[in-house]
Every structure is written in C-alpha cells, then in structure tokens.
Amino acid sequence: MDKFEQTNVEFEEAVAECRALFEKKLHDYRASWRILRPTALTDQLFIKAKRIRSLEIKQESMVGEGIRPEFIALVNYGIVGLIQLKKGFADTVDITNDAAMALYDAYAHEALELMKRKNHDYDEAWRSMRVSSYTDLILTKIERVKEMEDLAGQTLVSEGIDANYMDIVNYAVFGMIKLKVES
C-alpha cells in the first residue's frame, strides 16, 4: 500500500469513528442541532478548538476528557455546519435520523475527496506537521468564518464558509490520526 492509500484508509477509519458517535448521539437527541443558527454553530466549533489549545498548553484536563474527543467533535460539528449551510437552520427538528445520516455521509465523502486532491498536491505534508498546528489552523479557520458571518457574506476574495468548514473537518481528522499513531 502506498502512502496515499494509507492516508485514505486512516482517514476513512477516523471518519467512521466520528460517524459512529454521531449516529449514537442522533439516536439520543435526534437532529436537535438543526436549531443552531450559523453563529451558534461557529461558537460551538470555537469552544471545542479552544479547549484543545488549552489542553495542549496546560497539559492537564480537569474534566478527564482528552484532546482526541474534541477533534471528533470538530469533525462532527464541521459536517453539521455544512448541512446547516445547505438547509438553513430550523425552529424544530425537521429531518429524520436517516436523512441526517445520509447528509452526514455525503459531506464526509466530500471531505475525503477534497483531502485526496489536496494530499496529492501537498504530498503528505500533513504527516510532518505538529498536532498543535492543526489546532491553530482550525482556530484560524473559525476566526475567518466569524468574520465572514459578520460581513453577512459580502466578502471580496474568500473561499466561503463551506470551504473553511471542510478544512476544519480535514484538519481535525488529521489530528485524530496523528494522536492515534502517537499513542
């Protein structure tokens, strides 16, 4: 198996782990996240990434959960963000669990395909990066999303919120892979 195929396998395994948790939470809460407006979703992404950075700096967790679960949350909330961009927010849970999973799978597949294209062009550069760099890049992407939201979409050269969510998903998956390999 070449290095690109190995990355694809590791990526798919990490996303499968995220998907399994997403599906369990969907069972417990249904698609309650449909109520989240874009700014609330961005803030949720922010607190997850900020917690990772805090744990990286302090090297101690007071609530007993580590960094990897927060990367999983970033993947799942990033995909939720993509769904919300497509469908808009709702006042109630307005989709079935099966429909939510179908949307999840579609965006997870889109993230995988984007990662494959970028990984080809960047030639596995992500493997030489530090996990803390993924955290900082994710926080930067979130800050960009906040600015775009504040500008109400009136940007001049931005890739768009969806591209930033997709990058957040991919960086979070890379973080998951690196933490699994390093443990």
Stockholm file with secondary structure:
# STOCKHOLM 1.0

chainA/1-183         MDKFEQTNVEFEEAVAECRALFEKKLHDYRASWRILRPTALTDQLFIKAKRIRSLEIKQESMVGEGIRPEFIALVNYGIVGLIQLKKGFADTVDITNDAAMALYDAYAHEALELMKRKNHDYDEAWRSMRVSSYTDLILTKIERVKEMEDLAGQTLVSEGIDANYMDIVNYAVFGMIKLKVES
#=GR chainA/1-183 SS CCHHHHHHHHHHHHHHHHHHHHHHHHHHHCSGGGGCCHHHHHHHHHHHHHHHHHHHHHCCCSSSCCHHHHHHHHHHHHHHHHHHHHHCCCSSCCSCHHHHHHHHHHHHHHHHHHHHHHHHHHTTGGGGSCHHHHHHHHHHHHHHHHHHHHTTTCCSSCCCHHHHHHHHHHHHHHHHHHHHHHC
#=GC SS_cons         CCHHHHHHHHHHHHHHHHHHHHHHHHHHHCSGGGGCCHHHHHHHHHHHHHHHHHHHHHCCCSSSCCHHHHHHHHHHHHHHHHHHHHHCCCSSCCSCHHHHHHHHHHHHHHHHHHHHHHHHHHTTGGGGSCHHHHHHHHHHHHHHHHHHHHTTTCCSSCCCHHHHHHHHHHHHHHHHHHHHHHC
//
